[in-house]
Amino acid sequence: MEISGSDPAAAVGVPAAVIGGGALEAETTKFLSGAFSLFERLGTSVYKGVMFAAVGFAAELVGTALSKGLLAMRKKMDPEFETQTSQLRRY
């Protein structure tokens, strides 16, 4: 299956040699019948796993930065504010 007449590896910006020849071709048809080898199907699963892990890691970094920023802003607005974890450090 070809994506808009272009090279699927070029669409994601990764050389096809790194991912494997037909791994990106099997990407959208992982569970459909077709002329894809077991290696191509497993490669697609690994590729998707890496992509989901990267997106999850990026989302976690954004969420952590947002939380810390909001807490810092709260502390500037209310100097007497203490987080729940700051109370644990005293004991």
A tleap script that builds the chain and sets N, CA, C and O, in Angstrom:
source leaprc.protein.ff14SB
mol = sequence {
  NMET GLU ILE SER GLY SER ASP PRO ALA ALA
  ALA VAL GLY VAL PRO ALA ALA VAL ILE GLY
  GLY GLY ALA LEU GLU ALA GLU THR THR LYS
  PHE LEU SER GLY ALA PHE SER LEU PHE GLU
  ARG LEU GLY THR SER VAL TYR LYS GLY VAL
  MET PHE ALA ALA VAL GLY PHE ALA ALA GLU
  LEU VAL GLY THR ALA LEU SER LYS GLY LEU
  LEU ALA MET ARG LYS LYS MET ASP PRO GLU
  PHE GLU THR GLN THR SER GLN LEU ARG ARG
  CTYR
}
set mol.1.N position { 0.842 -1.175 0.000 }
set mol.1.CA position { 0.000 0.000 0.000 }
set mol.1.C position { 0.882 1.231 0.000 }
set mol.1.O position { 1.750 1.358 0.863 }
set mol.2.N position { 0.691 2.119 -0.917 }
set mol.2.CA position { 1.520 3.282 -1.070 }
set mol.2.C position { 0.788 4.511 -0.555 }
set mol.2.O position { -0.410 4.664 -0.792 }
set mol.3.N position { 1.488 5.378 0.139 }
set mol.3.CA position { 0.882 6.558 0.722 }
set mol.3.C position { 1.030 7.719 -0.256 }
set mol.3.O position { 2.136 8.222 -0.455 }
set mol.4.N position { -0.042 8.138 -0.851 }
set mol.4.CA position { -0.094 9.287 -1.755 }
set mol.4.C position { 0.981 9.252 -2.827 }
set mol.4.O position { 1.472 10.305 -3.234 }
set mol.5.N position { 1.353 8.082 -3.289 }
set mol.5.CA position { 2.314 7.973 -4.372 }
set mol.5.C position { 3.739 8.294 -3.979 }
set mol.5.O position { 4.597 8.387 -4.857 }
set mol.6.N position { 4.035 8.469 -2.692 }
set mol.6.CA position { 5.387 8.787 -2.262 }
set mol.6.C position { 5.950 7.627 -1.454 }
set mol.6.O position { 5.246 6.668 -1.137 }
set mol.7.N position { 7.216 7.735 -1.134 }
set mol.7.CA position { 7.900 6.717 -0.340 }
set mol.7.C position { 7.422 6.806 1.110 }
set mol.7.O position { 7.525 7.876 1.710 }
set mol.8.N position { 6.896 5.709 1.700 }
set mol.8.CA position { 6.406 5.767 3.081 }
set mol.8.C position { 7.491 6.145 4.085 }
set mol.8.O position { 7.218 6.831 5.070 }
set mol.9.N position { 8.727 5.696 3.836 }
set mol.9.CA position { 9.811 6.045 4.753 }
set mol.9.C position { 10.090 7.537 4.716 }
set mol.9.O position { 10.389 8.140 5.747 }
set mol.10.N position { 9.996 8.129 3.552 }
set mol.10.CA position { 10.210 9.572 3.435 }
set mol.10.C position { 9.095 10.348 4.128 }
set mol.10.O position { 9.313 11.464 4.598 }
set mol.11.N position { 7.907 9.761 4.190 }
set mol.11.CA position { 6.777 10.438 4.827 }
set mol.11.C position { 7.014 10.634 6.317 }
set mol.11.O position { 6.554 11.625 6.884 }
set mol.12.N position { 7.722 9.712 6.965 }
set mol.12.CA position { 8.007 9.847 8.392 }
set mol.12.C position { 9.407 10.361 8.654 }
set mol.12.O position { 9.769 10.597 9.807 }
set mol.13.N position { 10.203 10.540 7.613 }
set mol.13.CA position { 11.527 11.107 7.753 }
set mol.13.C position { 12.592 10.135 8.217 }
set mol.13.O position { 13.624 10.563 8.733 }
set mol.14.N position { 12.372 8.839 8.050 }
set mol.14.CA position { 13.332 7.829 8.463 }
set mol.14.C position { 13.731 7.016 7.237 }
set mol.14.O position { 12.863 6.597 6.472 }
set mol.15.N position { 15.020 6.786 7.037 }
set mol.15.CA position { 15.422 5.976 5.891 }
set mol.15.C position { 14.829 4.576 5.974 }
set mol.15.O position { 14.747 3.991 7.054 }
set mol.16.N position { 14.420 4.047 4.838 }
set mol.16.CA position { 13.800 2.727 4.803 }
set mol.16.C position { 14.755 1.640 5.272 }
set mol.16.O position { 14.313 0.624 5.809 }
set mol.17.N position { 16.061 1.833 5.081 }
set mol.17.CA position { 17.040 0.834 5.505 }
set mol.17.C position { 17.067 0.689 7.021 }
set mol.17.O position { 17.374 -0.388 7.532 }
set mol.18.N position { 16.752 1.753 7.745 }
set mol.18.CA position { 16.758 1.701 9.209 }
set mol.18.C position { 15.579 0.897 9.717 }
set mol.18.O position { 15.728 0.083 10.628 }
set mol.19.N position { 14.407 1.117 9.136 }
set mol.19.CA position { 13.195 0.469 9.606 }
set mol.19.C position { 13.045 -0.935 9.045 }
set mol.19.O position { 12.570 -1.834 9.738 }
set mol.20.N position { 13.434 -1.123 7.831 }
set mol.20.CA position { 13.237 -2.405 7.168 }
set mol.20.C position { 12.408 -2.160 5.924 }
set mol.20.O position { 11.484 -1.346 5.931 }
set mol.21.N position { 12.734 -2.854 4.875 }
set mol.21.CA position { 12.128 -2.616 3.580 }
set mol.21.C position { 10.627 -2.455 3.571 }
set mol.21.O position { 10.130 -1.412 3.147 }
set mol.22.N position { 9.887 -3.450 4.023 }
set mol.22.CA position { 8.436 -3.389 3.896 }
set mol.22.C position { 7.711 -3.076 5.176 }
set mol.22.O position { 6.485 -3.168 5.227 }
set mol.23.N position { 8.445 -2.705 6.225 }
set mol.23.CA position { 7.784 -2.464 7.507 }
set mol.23.C position { 6.784 -1.328 7.417 }
set mol.23.O position { 5.680 -1.431 7.950 }
set mol.24.N position { 7.152 -0.256 6.755 }
set mol.24.CA position { 6.226 0.868 6.653 }
set mol.24.C position { 5.085 0.569 5.691 }
set mol.24.O position { 3.993 1.122 5.828 }
set mol.25.N position { 5.330 -0.295 4.727 }
set mol.25.CA position { 4.244 -0.667 3.817 }
set mol.25.C position { 3.185 -1.468 4.569 }
set mol.25.O position { 1.997 -1.368 4.263 }
set mol.26.N position { 3.607 -2.258 5.545 }
set mol.26.CA position { 2.672 -3.065 6.321 }
set mol.26.C position { 2.030 -2.265 7.445 }
set mol.26.O position { 1.143 -2.766 8.137 }
set mol.27.N position { 2.470 -1.034 7.631 }
set mol.27.CA position { 2.025 -0.226 8.766 }
set mol.27.C position { 0.508 -0.124 8.871 }
set mol.27.O position { -0.046 -0.336 9.950 }
set mol.28.N position { -0.161 0.190 7.797 }
set mol.28.CA position { -1.604 0.386 7.869 }
set mol.28.C position { -2.380 -0.907 7.676 }
set mol.28.O position { -3.588 -0.946 7.909 }
set mol.29.N position { -1.711 -1.946 7.260 }
set mol.29.CA position { -2.411 -3.213 7.004 }
set mol.29.C position { -1.844 -4.329 7.869 }
set mol.29.O position { -1.723 -5.467 7.417 }
set mol.30.N position { -1.500 -4.012 9.097 }
set mol.30.CA position { -0.843 -4.987 9.970 }
set mol.30.C position { -1.696 -6.234 10.191 }
set mol.30.O position { -1.172 -7.348 10.196 }
set mol.31.N position { -2.980 -6.060 10.369 }
set mol.31.CA position { -3.830 -7.208 10.662 }
set mol.31.C position { -4.645 -7.670 9.469 }
set mol.31.O position { -5.462 -8.582 9.603 }
set mol.32.N position { -4.448 -7.074 8.320 }
set mol.32.CA position { -5.156 -7.494 7.118 }
set mol.32.C position { -4.338 -8.526 6.375 }
set mol.32.O position { -3.118 -8.594 6.524 }
set mol.33.N position { -5.013 -9.325 5.580 }
set mol.33.CA position { -4.287 -10.317 4.799 }
set mol.33.C position { -3.544 -9.607 3.679 }
set mol.33.O position { -4.000 -8.586 3.166 }
set mol.34.N position { -2.413 -10.150 3.311 }
set mol.34.CA position { -1.613 -9.549 2.258 }
set mol.34.C position { -0.298 -10.282 2.138 }
set mol.34.O position { -0.059 -11.273 2.827 }
set mol.35.N position { 0.543 -9.792 1.266 }
set mol.35.CA position { 1.829 -10.432 1.000 }
set mol.35.C position { 2.909 -9.856 1.904 }
set mol.35.O position { 3.966 -9.454 1.417 }
set mol.36.N position { 2.668 -9.807 3.205 }
set mol.36.CA position { 3.638 -9.300 4.151 }
set mol.36.C position { 4.196 -10.452 4.963 }
set mol.36.O position { 3.452 -11.319 5.420 }
set mol.37.N position { 5.504 -10.459 5.139 }
set mol.37.CA position { 6.136 -11.536 5.890 }
set mol.37.C position { 5.941 -11.321 7.389 }
set mol.37.O position { 5.515 -10.253 7.828 }
set mol.38.N position { 6.258 -12.343 8.154 }
set mol.38.CA position { 6.173 -12.249 9.608 }
set mol.38.C position { 7.125 -11.178 10.130 }
set mol.38.O position { 6.790 -10.448 11.063 }
set mol.39.N position { 8.307 -11.082 9.532 }
set mol.39.CA position { 9.291 -10.073 9.921 }
set mol.39.C position { 8.743 -8.666 9.701 }
set mol.39.O position { 8.941 -7.793 10.546 }
set mol.40.N position { 8.064 -8.432 8.592 }
set mol.40.CA position { 7.487 -7.121 8.313 }
set mol.40.C position { 6.382 -6.784 9.311 }
set mol.40.O position { 6.277 -5.642 9.759 }
set mol.41.N position { 5.563 -7.765 9.660 }
set mol.41.CA position { 4.487 -7.523 10.614 }
set mol.41.C position { 5.040 -7.255 12.018 }
set mol.41.O position { 4.546 -6.371 12.717 }
set mol.42.N position { 6.058 -8.011 12.432 }
set mol.42.CA position { 6.678 -7.767 13.735 }
set mol.42.C position { 7.401 -6.427 13.746 }
set mol.42.O position { 7.371 -5.708 14.745 }
set mol.43.N position { 8.047 -6.097 12.643 }
set mol.43.CA position { 8.715 -4.807 12.534 }
set mol.43.C position { 7.747 -3.654 12.664 }
set mol.43.O position { 8.070 -2.625 13.258 }
set mol.44.N position { 6.564 -3.823 12.110 }
set mol.44.CA position { 5.534 -2.792 12.217 }
set mol.44.C position { 5.106 -2.620 13.663 }
set mol.44.O position { 4.912 -1.496 14.126 }
set mol.45.N position { 4.957 -3.732 14.379 }
set mol.45.CA position { 4.570 -3.655 15.796 }
set mol.45.C position { 5.635 -2.937 16.618 }
set mol.45.O position { 5.308 -2.119 17.478 }
set mol.46.N position { 6.894 -3.233 16.362 }
set mol.46.CA position { 7.985 -2.571 17.075 }
set mol.46.C position { 8.002 -1.085 16.728 }
set mol.46.O position { 8.152 -0.242 17.613 }
set mol.47.N position { 7.849 -0.763 15.453 }
set mol.47.CA position { 7.827 0.632 15.012 }
set mol.47.C position { 6.703 1.400 15.697 }
set mol.47.O position { 6.921 2.504 16.196 }
set mol.48.N position { 5.513 0.829 15.724 }
set mol.48.CA position { 4.376 1.496 16.366 }
set mol.48.C position { 4.618 1.640 17.869 }
set mol.48.O position { 4.270 2.664 18.457 }
set mol.49.N position { 5.211 0.625 18.490 }
set mol.49.CA position { 5.514 0.701 19.919 }
set mol.49.C position { 6.473 1.834 20.233 }
set mol.49.O position { 6.288 2.561 21.209 }
set mol.50.N position { 7.501 1.984 19.404 }
set mol.50.CA position { 8.467 3.064 19.597 }
set mol.50.C position { 7.790 4.420 19.400 }
set mol.50.O position { 8.051 5.360 20.151 }
set mol.51.N position { 6.932 4.521 18.406 }
set mol.51.CA position { 6.239 5.790 18.156 }
set mol.51.C position { 5.315 6.155 19.327 }
set mol.51.O position { 5.303 7.304 19.770 }
set mol.52.N position { 4.545 5.186 19.828 }
set mol.52.CA position { 3.661 5.455 20.962 }
set mol.52.C position { 4.466 5.799 22.221 }
set mol.52.O position { 4.056 6.663 22.996 }
set mol.53.N position { 5.597 5.135 22.430 }
set mol.53.CA position { 6.436 5.440 23.584 }
set mol.53.C position { 6.989 6.859 23.495 }
set mol.53.O position { 7.033 7.571 24.498 }
set mol.54.N position { 7.410 7.273 22.306 }
set mol.54.CA position { 7.949 8.619 22.127 }
set mol.54.C position { 6.872 9.677 22.377 }
set mol.54.O position { 7.136 10.695 23.017 }
set mol.55.N position { 5.680 9.440 21.880 }
set mol.55.CA position { 4.585 10.396 22.092 }
set mol.55.C position { 4.210 10.451 23.568 }
set mol.55.O position { 3.973 11.534 24.104 }
set mol.56.N position { 4.154 9.304 24.228 }
set mol.56.CA position { 3.844 9.268 25.656 }
set mol.56.C position { 4.893 9.976 26.493 }
set mol.56.O position { 4.562 10.687 27.442 }
set mol.57.N position { 6.165 9.784 26.141 }
set mol.57.CA position { 7.244 10.442 26.873 }
set mol.57.C position { 7.159 11.954 26.696 }
set mol.57.O position { 7.325 12.700 27.661 }
set mol.58.N position { 6.903 12.409 25.479 }
set mol.58.CA position { 6.779 13.853 25.229 }
set mol.58.C position { 5.586 14.436 25.993 }
set mol.58.O position { 5.683 15.527 26.553 }
set mol.59.N position { 4.469 13.715 26.016 }
set mol.59.CA position { 3.289 14.190 26.744 }
set mol.59.C position { 3.565 14.254 28.243 }
set mol.59.O position { 3.090 15.164 28.922 }
set mol.60.N position { 4.325 13.301 28.761 }
set mol.60.CA position { 4.671 13.293 30.179 }
set mol.60.C position { 5.541 14.491 30.519 }
set mol.60.O position { 5.353 15.109 31.567 }
set mol.61.N position { 6.495 14.832 29.648 }
set mol.61.CA position { 7.351 15.989 29.893 }
set mol.61.C position { 6.546 17.290 29.898 }
set mol.61.O position { 6.771 18.160 30.739 }
set mol.62.N position { 5.620 17.418 28.969 }
set mol.62.CA position { 4.775 18.615 28.909 }
set mol.62.C position { 3.904 18.705 30.160 }
set mol.62.O position { 3.768 19.780 30.745 }
set mol.63.N position { 3.316 17.586 30.573 }
set mol.63.CA position { 2.471 17.577 31.763 }
set mol.63.C position { 3.232 17.916 33.023 }
set mol.63.O position { 2.731 18.658 33.868 }
set mol.64.N position { 4.440 17.384 33.166 }
set mol.64.CA position { 5.258 17.675 34.334 }
set mol.64.C position { 5.663 19.149 34.364 }
set mol.64.O position { 5.602 19.794 35.410 }
set mol.65.N position { 6.072 19.674 33.217 }
set mol.65.CA position { 6.457 21.086 33.153 }
set mol.65.C position { 5.269 21.989 33.471 }
set mol.65.O position { 5.421 22.994 34.165 }
set mol.66.N position { 4.098 21.638 32.971 }
set mol.66.CA position { 2.895 22.425 33.239 }
set mol.66.C position { 2.547 22.400 34.725 }
set mol.66.O position { 2.224 23.437 35.305 }
set mol.67.N position { 2.613 21.223 35.341 }
set mol.67.CA position { 2.312 21.106 36.774 }
set mol.67.C position { 3.285 21.914 37.622 }
set mol.67.O position { 2.877 22.634 38.534 }
set mol.68.N position { 4.575 21.790 37.317 }
set mol.68.CA position { 5.571 22.534 38.090 }
set mol.68.C position { 5.410 24.039 37.894 }
set mol.68.O position { 5.582 24.815 38.834 }
set mol.69.N position { 5.082 24.444 36.679 }
set mol.69.CA position { 4.863 25.867 36.424 }
set mol.69.C position { 3.667 26.410 37.183 }
set mol.69.O position { 3.722 27.510 37.733 }
set mol.70.N position { 2.583 25.642 37.214 }
set mol.70.CA position { 1.399 26.073 37.959 }
set mol.70.C position { 1.662 26.146 39.459 }
set mol.70.O position { 1.187 27.061 40.131 }
set mol.71.N position { 2.418 25.183 39.983 }
set mol.71.CA position { 2.759 25.226 41.410 }
set mol.71.C position { 3.659 26.410 41.726 }
set mol.71.O position { 3.492 27.052 42.763 }
set mol.72.N position { 4.606 26.708 40.851 }
set mol.72.CA position { 5.482 27.861 41.077 }
set mol.72.C position { 4.681 29.159 41.050 }
set mol.72.O position { 4.930 30.059 41.852 }
set mol.73.N position { 3.719 29.260 40.131 }
set mol.73.CA position { 2.881 30.455 40.062 }
set mol.73.C position { 2.018 30.574 41.314 }
set mol.73.O position { 1.812 31.674 41.825 }
set mol.74.N position { 1.516 29.449 41.804 }
set mol.74.CA position { 0.698 29.469 43.030 }
set mol.74.C position { 1.524 29.929 44.224 }
set mol.74.O position { 1.039 30.688 45.063 }
set mol.75.N position { 2.788 29.466 44.303 }
set mol.75.CA position { 3.648 29.876 45.415 }
set mol.75.C position { 3.975 31.359 45.357 }
set mol.75.O position { 4.109 31.998 46.400 }
set mol.76.N position { 4.109 31.926 44.147 }
set mol.76.CA position { 4.362 33.367 44.025 }
set mol.76.C position { 3.141 34.181 44.444 }
set mol.76.O position { 3.277 35.249 45.041 }
set mol.77.N position { 1.959 33.679 44.131 }
set mol.77.CA position { 0.731 34.394 44.460 }
set mol.77.C position { 0.396 34.275 45.943 }
set mol.77.O position { -0.134 35.213 46.538 }
set mol.78.N position { 0.706 33.115 46.545 }
set mol.78.CA position { 0.401 32.874 47.958 }
set mol.78.C position { 1.666 32.353 48.636 }
set mol.78.O position { 1.900 31.144 48.629 }
set mol.79.N position { 2.482 33.217 49.216 }
set mol.79.CA position { 3.754 32.797 49.814 }
set mol.79.C position { 3.593 31.773 50.940 }
set mol.79.O position { 4.532 31.028 51.221 }
set mol.80.N position { 2.438 31.718 51.583 }
set mol.80.CA position { 2.228 30.774 52.675 }
set mol.80.C position { 1.800 29.396 52.189 }
set mol.80.O position { 1.680 28.468 52.989 }
set mol.81.N position { 1.572 29.255 50.901 }
set mol.81.CA position { 1.135 27.972 50.341 }
set mol.81.C position { 2.260 26.953 50.425 }
set mol.81.O position { 3.406 27.243 50.081 }
set mol.82.N position { 1.915 25.751 50.890 }
set mol.82.CA position { 2.868 24.646 50.939 }
set mol.82.C position { 2.258 23.444 50.255 }
set mol.82.O position { 1.084 23.131 50.453 }
set mol.83.N position { 3.052 22.778 49.455 }
set mol.83.CA position { 2.557 21.565 48.802 }
set mol.83.C position { 2.472 20.444 49.831 }
set mol.83.O position { 3.081 20.519 50.899 }
set mol.84.N position { 1.727 19.427 49.506 }
set mol.84.CA position { 1.578 18.293 50.427 }
set mol.84.C position { 2.905 17.579 50.643 }
set mol.84.O position { 3.168 17.081 51.737 }
set mol.85.N position { 3.736 17.523 49.619 }
set mol.85.CA position { 5.011 16.822 49.756 }
set mol.85.C position { 6.017 17.626 50.574 }
set mol.85.O position { 6.925 17.042 51.165 }
set mol.86.N position { 5.880 18.942 50.624 }
set mol.86.CA position { 6.812 19.734 51.436 }
set mol.86.C position { 6.603 19.459 52.916 }
set mol.86.O position { 7.537 19.605 53.705 }
set mol.87.N position { 5.403 19.067 53.306 }
set mol.87.CA position { 5.133 18.721 54.697 }
set mol.87.C position { 5.807 17.406 55.063 }
set mol.87.O position { 6.174 17.211 56.221 }
set mol.88.N position { 5.976 16.518 54.122 }
set mol.88.CA position { 6.610 15.229 54.399 }
set mol.88.C position { 8.108 15.382 54.626 }
set mol.88.O position { 8.701 14.584 55.353 }
set mol.89.N position { 8.719 16.367 54.033 }
set mol.89.CA position { 10.165 16.566 54.155 }
set mol.89.C position { 10.592 17.010 55.558 }
set mol.89.O position { 11.760 16.862 55.918 }
set mol.90.N position { 9.681 17.543 56.338 }
set mol.90.CA position { 10.024 18.016 57.679 }
set mol.90.C position { 10.250 16.884 58.670 }
set mol.90.O position { 10.978 17.053 59.648 }
set mol.91.N position { 9.641 15.749 58.429 }
set mol.91.CA position { 9.695 14.667 59.407 }
set mol.91.C position { 10.855 13.760 59.200 }
set mol.91.O position { 11.030 12.800 59.951 }
savepdb mol mol.pdb
quit
